[in-house]
Amino acid sequence: MFKTIIALTMLNTSNLTYAIGNQLIIEKASLRFLPGNLYGLIGANGSGKSTLLKLLAGIKSPTEGFVTFENDDLKNKDRKWISTRIAFMGENLSIPYPFTAYEIVLMGCYFSPIDQKEDWVHSLLNDVQALHLAQRIFSTLSAGEQQRILIAQALATGASVLLLDEPTSHLDIYHCLEMWSYLKKLSHKGKTIIVSTHDFNGVEQICSQALMINQGAILGPGNFSDVLNSSPLSYYLNIKSHIKY
């Protein structure tokens, strides 16, 4: 089965390296992300998870190496081209203007070729269980409610690749479980989804593959247990002590 989806590979990196001054954040990462997979990206705070997602989204430029989408180097593409193929949801977003939740999601459709945008936005809000928030001012929503709106905004682009930076960090248990289930369903429909998270149980139980960043090295993608077992012993033991079976 693995061989049948290799040809559908969408997002790749080759010798991807990112440094700030003398500090190496990502070192020579050559990765392949396949459609129909939900990837869980784990690592300590400050390890480079957000940086990797921004590199994959073309928001940051690598120090060395490159990122390709279907063999097209992102550095040669403009923001419009990238945003209709790769959607990024950051961990924090400050919006000083009184936009409604509906308007925030609608912004995700800006470059999208999708017709009937109003119906599309309402459908997405319903999918993330936030339709009742449509006319609420975004800045008045709770952190968890804002996260659900921003996930809907990322989906509104119609992109085939979703890069989500800690999308469940502010969600209550119910909405966290619902979001993991929803993302899994999206991956089964052919989306390539990469989620940075500290929810190790979610990665182990829901994600099809895991990656770990540790001291610039990226371990994986692969089976969650295999990725943990290949990590340095001290970090492995620290994570294992927090996993509930």
Helices and strands as residue ranges (DSSP letters): H 2-6, E 11-20, E 23-29, E 32-33, E 37-43, H 49-56, E 64-69, E 72-73, G 74-76, H 79-83, E 86-89, H 101-107, H 117-127, G 131-133, G 138-140, H 143-156, E 161-165, H 173-188, E 192-196, H 200-205, E 209-214, E 217-222, H 224-229, H 233-240
